[in-house]
């Protein structure tokens, strides 16, 4: 969850999202799609990460070391 929240914070820092307690992950995805429409790859990447996060968060999939490492590399690459 911390990595997903870090990604949201990073997008907010870039001016692509406005964080709010009432927003859902799908709300953030829709907002990102509106604000970063010219960055199709970024929107697709977020959609994939959101799905992965929700699969782990809701217990459908285990969090693997490889998944965590990939998320960390992605976050560090954008920093």
C-alpha positions, 0 to 999 in steps of 0.5 A: 500500500505504501508504494501505491500511496507513494505513486499517488503522491508523486503524481500529485507533486507533478500536478497530475492529481489532487489528493483527497480522502474521498477519492477512490483509486478509479477516481484517481485513474480517471483524473490522471486520464484527463490531466495526462491524456498526452502521456498515454503510457503513464495512464496505462502504467497507472491502470496496471499498477492500480489493478496489481495493487487491488489484487494484492490488497483484496487478497486475490494475489500475493505480493511478490518480491519481484512486484515490489522491486519493480514498483520501487524501480519505477518510483525511483526512476521518476524521482 
